[in-house]
């Protein structure tokens, strides 16, 4: 397609700052543009294509489901949806699941769940959610309000009420904001869009204890760092805590749209019939893909391999000893590189060299390769990375 940019600009809203590339197909950890050029993918669709591209198990399972049924209403039971839900609950250690279509939608539902729990137990006036500065929870209005970055808030006033923000890993600041209106505290184990900043373990454990003491719901947004991305099934598994509410999306569907709210014991029966819903949530095709992802990620040695590959990637970057690299941080295959210079320019240079990378702010390069990437592909990608930082 020669005029893909002109066609896009003719028909689509101008909301994305695309790179000058049109992707045609993918295979493994590689993507190919319409001209046949090959790229090592260190983005996986912003953490979505967790099993890479052209995964045979995914294709076979999805194809089989397509021959059965694309979609049925949630007024019926569906065996594909039930199978995937059972696997997710058994693997997560949570009690109940609600499926949606995206991370933002999952976070919206999680906010509703927390507020209903508190309303039923304590009555009105206890609906505030505390989130962290530099967080990112989605683009819909409540999820956007929950996002602790002012740059995303501009233009869209007025916002829903009931949110407070505190500095990440600053327990004293959080305690100072605590009052009788707070019903939940929502955090990302690693702040992805905020610059790839892992939370401090001591802070998370302090927050978990405080929540338990005050009957405040501990909520984790695992949209980007969940489903094996950090070398553990959940990002919060690094902190030895158990939340009351967890949200998932991105890598859970292996490339198909999906979101999920997981409820712990305290809130497993909070939602009643009619309290929440989603026309496309629990779609049998997306859930069939999710079942394959869960089988792969939970297979023997898979998470350990992610941890190993993550260490290889991080050590290789640190080993460059470049004065342009100020800090390397993250866990597993979720890595941020703070550089001297603009990350957008590095991204454009990488593209010309055959490497796809992400940004997370003005000076942070973000890497989210497929979880199935090989060690050789990591080494090859780092060699290309050298040329653009």
PAVOFI-806201 format. One record per residue (C-alpha): residue in one letter; z, y, x. Coordinates in steps of 0.2 Angstrom, whole numbers, plus 2048, in hexadecimal, padded with zeros to 3 digits. Each point is the difference from the previous one (the first is absolute). Layout:
<pts>
AZYX
...
</pts>
This chain:
<pts>
X800800800
X7F980F80A
X80880E7F5
X8117F97FC
X809810804
X7F480A7F5
X8027F47F2
X813800802
X8018137FF
X7F58007F1
X80B7F57F5
X8127FF807
X80E80C800
X803807811
X8117F8804
X7FD7F680F
X7FC805812
X7F57F2804
X7FA7FB812
X7ED800802
X7FE7ED7FD
X7FB7F57F1
X8077EF800
X7F57F17FA
X80A7F0804
X80E7F980A
X8047F0809
X8117FB807
X807810809
X7EF808801
X7F780C7F4
X7ED804801
X7F88107FA
X7EF8027F7
X7F7801810
X8087F0806
X80C80780D
X80F7F6803
X812807800
X8117F9804
X80B8047F1
X811806804
X8028077EF
X7FE7F17F3
X7FD80D7F2
X811808804
X8097F0801
X7F77F87F0
X7F57F3808
X80E7F6807
X7F67F0803
X7F1809807
X7EE7FF7F9
X7F77F17FA
X8107F57FF
X7F97EF7F9
X8107FB7F7
X8008117F7
X7EE7FF7FB
X8017EE7FA
X8108047F5
X7F98107F9
X7EF7F87FC
X8087F27F7
X80A80C7F6
X7F180B7FC
X7F87F07F8
X8107FF7F5
X8048117FA
X800812807
X80D8087F5
X80C7FC7F2
X80C80B7F7
X8137FE804
X8037FB7EE
X7FA7EF807
X8087F580E
X7F47FC80E
X8037F280D
X7F880980F
X80C80F7FD
X80F7F47FE
X7FC7F6810
X7FF81080B
X80F8087F8
X80A7F0803
X7FB800812
X805812803
X8117FE7F8
X8047F080A
X7FA809810
X8088117FD
X8127FA7FB
X7FF80C7F1
X8027FB7EE
X7F28077F5
X7EF808803
X7F580D7F6
X7ED801806
X7F7811800
X7F0806808
X80680A80F
X80E80680B
X8028117F6
X8007F77F0
X80D7F4807
X80B80E806
X7FF8097EF
X8067F07F7
X80E7FE80D
X8068127FC
X8007FB7ED
X80A7F0804
X80D80980A
X80280E7F3
X8017F47F1
X80E7F580A
X80A810802
X7FD8067EF
X8067F07F8
X8107FF80A
X805812802
X7F680A7F3
X7F6810803
X80180B80F
X7FF7F380E
X7ED7FF803
X7FE808812
X7F67F680D
X804804812
X7F17FE80C
X7FD804812
X7F780F808
X7EF7FA807
X7FF7F27F4
X7F17FC7F6
X8017F77EF
X7EF8037F7
X7F580D7F8
X8057FF7ED
X80C80D7FB
X8117F8801
X7FB7F6810
X7F9810807
X8108097FC
X80A7F2809
X7F580380F
X80A80A80C
X7F280A808
X7FC8127F9
X7EE7FF805
X7FC7F47F3
X80980A7F2
X7F6810800
X7F68047F1
X8077F37F4
X80F8097F9
X80A7FE7F5
X8077EF806
X80B7F47F8
X813803803
X80D7F5808
X7FC7FF812
X809805810
X7FA7FE812
X80A7FD810
X7FC7FE812
X7FC7EE805
X80E7F680A
X80C80F7FC
X80E7F87F7
X80B80F7FF
X7F280A7F8
X7FE7F37F3
X8137FF7FC
X7FF8137FE
X7F37FF7F2
X8097F27F7
X8078057EF
X8037F97EF
X7ED8017FB
X7F97F480D
X7FB7EF7FA
X7F57FA80E
X7FB802813
X7EE7FC804
X7FA7FD812
X7F27F980A
X8057F580F
X7F380880A
X7F98117FA
X7EE7FD802
X7F780F7F9
X80E80A808
X7FC7FC812
X8057ED802
X812803801
X80C7F07FF
X8118047F8
X80F7FD80A
X8097F07FC
X812808800
X7FA80D7F4
X7F87F37F4
X8107F5800
X80B8107FD
X7F58047F1
X8017EE7F9
X813800801
X8018117F8
X7F47FA7F2
X80B7F17FD
X81080A7FF
X7F980D7F4
X7F57F57F5
X7F0809806
X7F07F6801
X7F97FD811
X7ED8017FF
X7F37FC80D
X7EE805800
X7F77F2809
X7EF8057FB
X7FA802811
X80C7F680B
X8037F17F5
X7F87EF7FF
X8017FC812
X7FA810808
X80F80380B
X8027ED805
X80C7FD7F2
X7FC7FE7EE
X8088107FC
X80380F80B
X8128017FA
X8037EE807
X802809811
X8108087F9
X8097F17F8
X8028087EF
X7FB7FB7EF
X7F980D7F4
X8018017ED
X7EE8067FE
X7F17FD80B
X7EE8067FE
X7F07F8807
X7EE803800
X7F280180D
X8007EF80A
X8077F67F2
X7EF7FE7F8
X7F67FD810
X7F380E7FB
X8028007ED
X80980E7F7
X8127FA7FC
X8128077FF
X8117F87FD
X8128057FC
X80D7F3805
X8118017F7
X8107F9808
X80E7F87F6
X8088117FB
X7F08067F7
X7F77F07FC
X8038027ED
X7FF8137FF
X7EE8017F9
X7FE7FA7EF
X7F17FD7F5
X7F68107FF
X80980980E
X7F27FF80C
X7EE7FA800
X7EF7FF809
X7EF7FB7F9
X7FA7FA810
X8107FB808
X8017ED804
X7ED7FE800
X7FC7EE803
X7F380380D
X80B80C80A
X80F7F47FE
X7F57F1806
X7FD80A810
X812804801
X8057EE7FF
X7F47FC80F
X80880F80A
X8127F97FD
X7FB7EF805
X7F9806810
X80D80D805
X80E7F37FC
X7F87F2809
X8097F980F
X7FF80B80F
X7F680E7F8
X80D80E801
X8057FB811
X7EE802805
X7FF8127F9
X81080480A
X7F87F9810
X7EF8097FD
X80A8107FC
X8097FF810
X7F07FD809
X7F880F7F8
X80E80C803
X8037FA813
X7ED802803
X8008127F9
X81080480A
X7F87F880F
X7F280D800
X80C80D808
X7F680E7F9
X808811801
X7F78037EF
X80C7F37F8
X8118087FC
X8077F17F6
X7FC7EF7F9
X80A7FA7F1
X8007F47F2
X8037ED7FC
X7F47F1800
X7EE8067FC
X8058117F9
X80080C80F
X7FF812803
X7FB809810
X805812801
X7F380980B
X7FE810809
X7F18077F5
X7F97FE7EF
X8007EE7F9
X7F18047F6
X7F680380F
X8067F0808
X7FB7F77F0
X7EE807800
X7FE7FC813
X8067EE7FC
X7F37FF7F2
X7F280480C
X8077F280C
X8017F37F3
X8128007FB
X8078057EF
X812808801
X80B80A7F4
X809810801
X8128047FA
X801813802
X7F980C80C
X8047F7810
X8047EE7FC
X7F37F2801
X8057F27F4
X7FB7EE803
X8007F37F1
X7F47F2805
X7FE7F07F6
X80F7F4801
X7F47F3806
X7F980A80F
X7FF7F5810
X808805810
X7EE802808
X7FB80C7F2
X81080A804
X7FC801812
X7EE8057FD
X80680D7F3
X80D80880D
X7F280180D
X7F680B7F3
X8108097FC
X802806812
X7EF8097FF
X80680B7F1
X811805804
</pts>
